[in-house]
Amino acid sequence: MEIRSLRDLYDMEYTVQSIVAIKQFWNSKSTFSCVGKPKDHHLLLYLNDCEAVYTLKDGKKLTAAKGSMVYTPIGSEYAVRFYHGEGGEFYTVGIRFLLSDERGAPFVLSDTPLVIEADNANYRARFLEMERYCVGGLRCIGKRKSILYDLLFNLSGFFRADYTKQFTMIAKGIAYLEQDEEPIRSVKELAAMCNVSEVYFRRLFRLYAGMSPVQYRTERKISRAKQLLEKEERSVSEIAEALKFTDTSYFVKQFKRATGKTPYEYRRQVRNKLCF
């Protein structure tokens, strides 16, 4: 299954489904194990005034402090023991859910359990709000999705901000490339915008995105074009103009290279599917 990081969720299209939350009280040294029974859902767990030590299938241990969160992906196997001191309310709130990308393909946010120490009091409130909308048989599907999208967005922003500190020098170029409807500029121009050499910009940007600036720009524009072809009535030439391609034929060529279809074929295929 494909792995997409929490940071990736910041600006990708994805869907959450089958959301359930449960609040559980634990005695100190209470244990839970799913070794031999791989998880069939994702789980985000908030630890209120208690700590947890996870023992993974390979014997590796993870310690999660009180107030932190733990993400466990589909397919994970582990044993966990909870600890708490004197006073306080010792409980966890877990949110179970499924994830799929814009193609409907499932993905995970890590291939092993992940401890998240994002210090934000708002997270606890969001977990408790989710639990309230999951008790007593209340469906409230739209509200559950709203809370989980908000929670995941805030977490992705936290990871993104921490990650991008090392890319401050090329931040202007990154921001420009992430504006899909800005005119296309050369890498040389982007480097000049950041007052760095072209070679340095290319090297640092590849660390940031895992691909060249040209590939990144093209992928974003093609992704945006697909959204416009699916949801709007604008012509192909109008979409090419909106995304600042030099001309329609160049846009069609780039779109086919990326998707294997022309924009016309892609729109027809998507709309034919919607008819069934």
Secondary structure, 3 states (H helix, E strand, C coil): CEECCHHHHHCCCEEEEEEEEEEEECCCCCEEECCCCCCCCEEEEEEECCEEEEEECCCCEEEECCCCEEEECCCCCEEEEEECCCCCCCEEEEEEEEEEECCCCEEECCCCCEEECCCCHHHHHHHHHHHHCCCCCCCCHHHHHHHHHHHHHHHHHHHHHHHHHHHHHHHHHHHHHCCCCCCCCCHHHHHHHCCCCHHHHHHHHHHHHCCCHHHHHHHHHHHHHHHHHHHCCCCHHHHHHHCCCCCHHHHHHHHHHHHCCCHHHHHHHHHHHHCC
